[in-house]
Amino acid sequence: LYRSVVGIPFCVWDDYPGRYEIEEDMAAGTLFVLEMEGKLLGAISIVPSNEMDDLDCWKITEGAREFARVVIAPKHQGEGLSKLLLEGIWQEFIKLGTTSVHISVAKKNIPAQKLYRSFGFEFSGEKDMYGSSYYLCEKRV
């Protein structure tokens, strides 16, 4: 699923996420998938260890969590499935007692930016990392 989006418009991934990230998410029980009729259509992860905690753009750091690795199968993009993934993961954040959610979104990923804005995320900063430029976004739970 992750390899299927490499090279399509808006995607900045090459060999990410790799086996290490996926296995870490699975071991932590933080990889969530969207499956219909036996077909894997999407995935999203709550990051087991938040790599972005130290950035100075966040309003809330105590109790904050990060989600990442959002992917929808190319032939199903534009069908609203990312919204379903976010709605589902939000319930997990509530169960975990999360106070704020942090995300990074590639500047070239316009559809994801629109989705996150529609969910009420505030764009709090910008950072060049992992070979691309990102917006840093935050939302209270």
C-alpha positions in Angstrom: 0.0 0.0 0.0 2.7 2.5 1.0 4.8 1.7 -2.1 1.8 2.2 -4.4 1.7 6.0 -3.8 5.4 6.7 -4.4 5.8 8.9 -7.4 2.2 10.1 -7.7 1.3 13.8 -7.4 1.4 15.2 -3.8 3.5 12.3 -2.4 7.0 13.1 -1.1 7.8 9.6 0.0 10.4 7.4 -1.5 11.5 4.5 0.7 9.4 5.8 3.7 7.7 4.4 5.5 9.9 1.4 5.6 9.8 -2.0 7.3 11.1 -0.5 10.6 8.3 2.1 10.9 5.6 -0.3 10.0 6.9 -3.0 12.4 7.2 -0.4 15.2 3.6 0.7 14.6 2.4 -2.8 14.6 4.3 -3.8 17.7 2.9 -0.7 19.5 -0.7 -1.5 18.3 -0.8 2.0 16.7 -1.2 1.1 13.0 -4.9 1.3 11.9 -6.1 0.2 8.5 -9.2 0.7 6.4 -10.3 -2.4 4.7 -13.4 -3.0 2.5 -14.4 -6.3 1.0 -11.0 -7.8 1.8 -9.1 -5.0 0.2 -6.7 -2.8 2.0 -7.7 0.8 1.1 -5.9 2.9 3.6 -3.7 3.2 6.7 -2.8 5.7 9.4 -0.5 5.4 12.5 -0.4 7.0 15.9 3.3 7.6 16.2 4.6 5.5 19.1 7.3 8.1 20.0 6.6 11.7 19.0 9.7 12.9 17.1 8.4 16.4 16.8 7.9 17.2 20.5 10.9 19.5 20.7 9.7 21.9 18.0 9.0 25.3 19.4 5.8 26.0 17.4 3.5 23.9 19.5 1.0 25.5 22.0 0.5 22.3 23.8 3.2 19.6 24.4 2.0 17.9 27.6 -0.2 15.0 26.5 0.3 15.7 22.8 0.4 12.9 20.3 1.3 12.7 16.6 -0.3 10.8 13.7 1.6 10.0 10.5 1.9 7.7 7.6 -1.6 8.4 6.2 -2.1 6.6 2.9 -5.0 5.8 0.6 -4.7 3.4 -2.3 -4.3 5.5 -5.4 -7.4 4.2 -7.2 -9.5 5.2 -4.1 -8.1 8.7 -3.5 -10.6 11.5 -3.6 -13.4 9.2 -2.2 -13.3 10.7 1.4 -11.5 7.7 2.9 -8.8 9.9 4.5 -11.7 11.6 6.4 -12.9 8.2 7.7 -9.3 7.4 8.9 -9.1 10.6 10.7 -12.5 10.2 12.3 -11.5 6.8 13.5 -8.1 7.8 14.8 -9.7 10.7 16.7 -11.6 8.2 18.9 -8.3 6.6 19.7 -6.8 9.9 20.7 -9.8 10.5 23.1 -9.3 7.0 24.6 -5.6 7.7 25.2 -6.3 11.0 27.0 -4.5 13.0 24.3 -4.7 16.8 24.8 -3.4 17.9 21.4 -2.6 16.3 18.1 0.5 17.3 16.1 1.1 16.5 12.4 3.4 17.5 9.6 2.1 17.8 6.1 4.2 18.2 3.0 3.8 21.7 1.4 3.2 20.0 -1.9 0.4 17.8 -0.5 -2.5 20.2 -1.2 -5.3 17.6 -0.7 -4.0 16.7 2.8 -3.7 20.3 3.8 -7.3 20.9 2.8 -8.4 17.8 4.8 -6.5 18.9 7.9 -7.9 22.5 7.7 -11.4 21.1 7.4 -10.8 19.2 10.6 -9.8 22.4 12.4 -6.0 22.0 12.5 -4.1 25.2 12.9 -1.0 25.7 10.8 1.6 26.5 13.5 4.9 26.6 11.7 7.1 25.3 8.9 10.1 23.0 8.8 12.4 21.5 6.2 13.1 17.9 7.1 13.4 14.5 5.5 14.3 16.1 2.2 11.1 18.1 1.9 9.3 21.2 3.2 6.5 20.7 5.7 3.8 22.7 7.5 3.4 21.8 11.1 -0.2 21.6 12.3 -1.9 21.3 15.7 -5.4 20.7 17.0 -6.7 20.4 20.6 -8.6 17.2 21.3 
